[in-house]
Amino acid sequence: MDKDWEDRVAAAWAAFDDHPEQDAAAFREVIDALAGEPPEDGPLGPFERACAWDSTGHPDRAVPLYREALARGLGEVSPYRARRTKIQLASSLRNLGHPEDGVDLLTPELLTPSDELDDAVRATLALCLSSLGRDREALALALGALAPHLPRYRRSMANYARLLVEPGG
């Protein structure tokens, strides 16, 4: 889509983020109107609608829309949004009692080129793993994501994270 549409979508989200107590249905109407502007068979509309449903407490309504956006080629239109979709879809699946699907979705993301969403991938994957009782793996991911941001002890924390999941660790 064009910059004007992107700016209007960003403004709608900024208004919601600044006033999350606003009427959820009214917010979804704003997003729904914006989502109706891109080509009907494209992935951007379902993506924005999924985000709106998810952000207003309806992961059950978001999941099929996230899947639709991916199936319609969101990765080709916007790799960044596709990665966001996988993170948000995994979180929603976990919240709906399907953390194993979240693990399956996010594990391959650990091998993709690095970007600003790396820590969100690891945090969400850690939550999914913990929901499955795989707390050592979850802690290892969380520590591994945290280590580069520490002012000191980066190497130590990275090693501790690695040792949590190594055999005999």
Number of C-alpha atoms within 10 A of each C-alpha: 10 7 8 9 14 12 11 13 17 12 12 17 18 12 13 18 12 10 10 14 9 12 11 16 12 10 19 21 13 16 22 17 11 19 21 14 12 14 11 11 10 17 27 27 22 25 23 24 25 30 24 25 21 21 18 18 12 15 24 15 16 26 22 14 24 29 18 19 24 23 12 16 15 23 16 12 15 13 12 14 19 21 22 18 24 20 24 24 27 28 27 23 22 23 16 13 14 16 23 17 15 26 22 13 16 23 13 9 19 13 8 10 7 10 9 8 14 16 17 16 23 24 22 25 30 25 24 28 22 16 17 16 11 13 16 16 19 25 20 22 26 20 22 22 19 17 20 14 10 10 7 10 12 16 13 11 19 18 15 18 24 16 14 18 15 10 6 6 9
